Amino acid sequence: MAGLGGKRALVLGGSRGIGAAIVRRLVAEGAAVTFTYAGSREAAERLAAETGAAAERTDSADRDAVIARVRDSGPLDVLVVNAGVALLGDPLEMDPDVVDRMFRVNVHAPYHAAVEAARRMPDGGRILVIGSVNGDRAGFPGVAAYAATKSAVQGMVRGLARDLGPRGITVNAVQPGPLDTDMNPADGPLRDMLYGLMPIRRHGRPEEVAAMVAYLAGPEAGFVTGAMHTIDGGFGA
């Protein structure tokens, strides 16, 4: 596979789970990939050694650090914003500071990263944000703040698609449902509840999301923009 041969890609939040799968897939497609990590240094170093991608520590809750990382990466052909925080629970009991940090990571970082990337991105570039099916559906209690961040991503993607469309730059969201990651393992406590809401009763695999990202980042997706691409086993059906 070499659909992204010669392209430069940055993955914000790429050391584990979905992000690591995306890094592996983009490298396999021929891209020169840099990815960021925050607290998972050992995992990032292992992934860099495995794939040849470059790892850079960046806190996605720090707006200025995100902007600097994108700017210092030079002209990008592909930006994937995967870094995200999932805070679930009773909204009456949540720590407001923790909720605000989630908004900084899930909403502010994608917006500022996309805008900064667009300043230098060549025509025909690709911007992708990993959202969530919870942007469409709050399927159970305790997801109000998290769902709000993912709904905000939808509006951002639609608006930037219009802003950047004249340059042939596409902007899309990929919206996973339950995936087998550290945040939501297939053998975790939410399994039975989630499967009761899904026609395909299994967790998705990070590699399945990475395959969708690779298509949207590639040359065949030049007419796909401003869209939400849900991959959730029917959770939101």
C-alpha positions in Angstrom: 0.0 0.0 0.0 1.3 3.4 -0.9 -1.7 5.6 -1.3 -0.1 8.3 0.7 3.4 8.1 -0.6 5.3 11.4 -0.3 2.7 12.9 2.0 3.4 14.4 5.4 1.0 13.5 8.2 0.7 14.6 11.8 -1.4 12.6 14.3 -2.3 14.4 17.5 -2.6 11.7 20.1 -1.0 8.7 18.5 0.7 6.6 21.1 -2.0 4.1 22.1 -5.3 2.6 21.0 -7.0 4.3 18.0 -4.1 6.7 17.5 -1.5 4.0 17.3 -3.5 2.1 14.8 -3.8 5.2 12.7 -0.1 5.8 12.8 0.6 2.3 11.7 -1.9 2.5 8.9 -0.7 5.9 7.6 2.9 4.6 7.7 1.9 1.5 5.8 0.2 3.8 3.2 3.5 5.5 2.6 3.2 8.7 4.6 5.9 10.3 6.6 4.2 10.4 10.0 4.8 12.4 13.2 2.6 11.7 16.2 2.2 13.3 19.6 1.8 11.8 23.0 1.2 13.2 26.5 1.8 10.7 29.3 2.6 7.5 27.4 6.3 8.0 26.7 7.2 4.3 26.7 4.3 3.4 24.4 5.3 6.3 22.1 8.9 5.2 22.0 7.9 1.6 21.2 5.6 2.8 18.4 8.2 5.1 16.9 10.8 2.3 16.9 8.3 -0.1 15.3 7.0 2.2 12.6 9.8 4.7 11.9 7.3 7.5 12.8 8.6 10.5 14.9 7.1 10.9 18.4 6.8 14.4 20.0 5.5 15.1 23.5 2.6 17.6 23.3 -0.2 18.3 25.9 -3.4 18.7 23.9 -4.9 20.6 26.8 -2.4 23.4 26.1 -3.6 25.5 23.2 -0.3 27.2 22.6 1.6 23.9 22.7 -0.8 22.4 20.1 -0.5 25.4 17.8 3.3 25.3 18.1 3.4 21.6 17.3 1.4 22.0 14.2 3.3 25.1 13.1 6.7 23.4 13.7 5.6 20.4 11.7 5.7 22.5 8.5 3.3 22.1 5.6 1.2 19.1 6.3 -0.8 17.0 3.7 -2.7 15.2 6.4 -3.7 16.2 10.0 -5.5 13.7 12.2 -6.7 14.9 15.6 -7.2 11.9 17.7 -6.3 13.1 21.2 -9.4 13.0 23.4 -10.7 12.7 26.9 -13.8 10.8 28.0 -15.2 11.9 31.3 -18.5 10.2 32.2 -20.6 10.6 35.3 -23.3 12.5 37.2 -23.0 16.1 36.0 -24.0 17.3 39.5 -20.9 15.7 40.9 -18.2 16.3 38.3 -15.3 18.5 39.0 -15.7 21.6 36.8 -12.0 21.9 36.2 -11.9 18.4 34.9 -14.8 19.1 32.6 -13.2 22.3 31.3 -10.0 20.3 30.5 -12.0 17.8 28.5 -13.4 20.7 26.5 -9.9 22.0 25.9 -8.7 18.6 24.6 -11.8 17.6 22.7 -12.9 20.9 21.2 -10.3 23.7 21.5 -7.3 21.5 20.4 -9.0 20.2 17.2 -10.1 23.7 16.2 -6.8 25.4 16.7 -4.8 22.5 15.2 -7.0 22.5 12.1 -6.8 26.2 11.6 -3.0 26.3 12.1 -2.5 23.4 9.7 -4.7 25.1 7.1 -2.3 28.1 7.1 0.4 26.1 5.4 -1.5 23.0 4.0 -1.2 22.6 0.3 -4.4 22.5 -1.8 -6.0 19.1 -1.6 -5.0 18.5 2.0 -6.9 16.4 4.5 -8.1 17.3 8.0 -9.7 14.6 10.1 -11.0 14.7 13.7 -11.9 11.6 15.7 -15.2 12.3 17.2 -17.7 9.9 18.7 -21.1 8.5 18.0 -22.1 10.2 21.2 -22.1 13.4 19.2 -25.3 12.0 17.6 -26.7 10.1 20.5 -26.4 10.2 24.3 -27.4 6.6 24.7 -27.2 6.4 28.5 -26.9 8.7 31.5 -23.7 10.4 32.4 -22.4 11.5 29.0 -23.8 15.0 28.8 -20.4 16.9 28.9 -18.6 14.3 26.7 -21.4 14.3 24.2 -21.4 18.1 24.1 -17.7 18.1 23.1 -18.3 15.6 20.3 -21.4 17.5 19.0 -19.2 20.6 18.9 -16.7 18.7 16.7 -19.5 18.2 14.2 -20.2 21.9 13.9 -16.5 22.6 13.6 -16.1 20.1 10.8 -19.0 21.3 8.8 -17.9 25.0 9.1 -14.3 24.4 8.3 -15.3 22.2 5.3 -17.0 25.3 3.9 -14.1 27.6 4.8 -11.4 25.4 3.2 -13.3 23.8 0.4 -12.3 26.3 -2.2 -8.7 25.1 -1.7 -9.7 21.4 -2.1 -9.0 20.8 1.5 -11.4 18.3 3.0 -12.5 18.2 6.6 -14.2 15.2 8.0 -15.0 13.5 11.4 -14.8 9.8 12.1 -17.2 8.8 14.8 -16.4 5.5 16.6 -18.7 3.7 18.8 -17.5 1.2 21.4 -14.0 0.2 20.6 -11.7 -2.3 22.4 -9.2 0.2 23.9 -7.8 1.0 27.3 -10.7 3.4 27.8 -13.4 0.9 27.0 -12.0 -2.7 26.9 -14.1 -5.5 25.4 -14.2 -7.3 28.8 -15.0 -4.1 30.8 -18.0 -3.4 33.0 -20.0 -1.6 30.2 -19.9 -4.6 27.8 -23.4 -6.0 28.5 -25.1 -2.6 28.6 -23.5 -1.5 25.3 -24.2 -4.8 23.5 -27.8 -4.4 24.4 -27.9 -1.3 22.2 -26.0 -2.7 19.3 -27.1 -4.9 16.4 -23.5 -6.0 15.9 -22.7 -7.2 19.4 -19.0 -6.7 19.7 -16.5 -4.0 20.3 -14.9 -2.5 17.2 -11.2 -2.7 16.6 -8.9 0.3 16.3 -7.7 -1.0 13.0 -11.2 -0.7 11.6 -11.2 3.0 12.4 -7.7 3.4 11.0 -8.9 1.9 7.7 -11.6 4.5 7.5 -9.1 7.3 8.3 -6.8 6.0 5.6 -9.5 6.2 3.0 -10.5 9.7 4.0 -6.9 10.8 4.0 -6.2 9.3 0.6 -6.6 10.4 -3.0 -10.0 8.7 -3.6 -11.8 10.8 -1.0 -11.3 14.2 -2.6 -15.1 14.8 -2.9 -15.9 13.8 0.7 -16.0 16.7 3.1 -18.0 18.2 6.0 -19.3 14.7 6.8 -19.6 12.5 9.9 -18.4 9.0 9.2 -19.9 6.7 11.9 -18.3 3.3 12.7 -20.2 2.0 15.7 -21.7 -1.5 15.1 -25.1 0.2 14.9 -25.0 1.8 18.4 -26.5 4.9 17.0 -29.0 3.3 14.6 
